[in-house]
């Protein structure tokens, strides 16, 4: 069987990596496509995943997004016609969804935020299976086109699966030239080019606070080149922007604090036991609602809340969960055409 994966953002190679490995282990032929956006290609390189670059992100405007969608989908359609995949898998890629619809390719979409914009809703409605964490209420997913047997809910966080067996590597500290005596803060800026982005002045307040804080080093992991350039333009020696994709998961594990306006890095910090504040300015989704209720994720309302202190806990190997459960859910998109041994714990909404 030929399986097509489309990685369109920096988190996707991480999330889909264990799934790709399992399809390869089954003997399936795997095709991975991506686009030029942020550190997506750099992370694919770091993980050793072979890929084909098709197109680029369309930017923050609706016009740019629409133009990029049409252009990239057309190019992907040509690639899909020549490669003839039997199954298509993504984490919210509407380009993959449209091509899958045109060629009647069964598709599965993973997602962990239920309030994404129209493009994601299109992808959900086209998909044969949509996989989400069980902390997202099914009725919310039903409103965006994922209900009945299409909706597959898995236990825990998506980060539990790709971080399974993860052992933090201190080499990233040396690579970035960080002073281990300083308080280490990892910062992720807002998703400025995403449909669900809202104005976020709190991020700038956080940068101002860290810029002037003695004994503190902040590593900012930008989403776009523009975000990185603005931080470098401040000329602050304690604000570090990596020049290329790094082992961000190890950096988070060794950090004293994480401040992030995005979902994935927040949840990585939760999984790895690092204190984390969210500055997300959009509508809070079910996953974050649960983590906030459990006090595993803190909501930052003012930069003055940040406790810039060294923590004593040291990183340990993360046990996590096996990704076989995700593969089983994905293969449901084949409508019984492919047999797969089911591990325990998968919940499917049959309402």
Secondary structure, 3 states (H helix, E strand, C coil): CEEEEEECCHHHHHHHHHHHHHHHHCCCEEEEEEEECCCHHHHHHHHCCCCEEEEECCCCCHHHHHHHHHHHHHHHHHHHHHHCCCEEEECCCHHHHHHHHHHCCEEEEECCCCCCCHHHHHHHHHCCEEEEECCCCHHHHHHCCCCHHHEEEECCCCHHHHCCCECCCCHHHHHCCCCCCCEEEEEECCCCCCCCCCCCHHHHHHHHHHHCCCCEEEEECCCCHHHHHHHHHCCCCCEEECCCCCCHHHHHHHCCEEEECCHHHHHHHHHHCCCEEECCCCCCCHHHHHHHHCCCCEECCCHHHCCCCCCCCCCCCECCCCCHHHHHHHHHHHCCCCCCCCCCCCEECCC
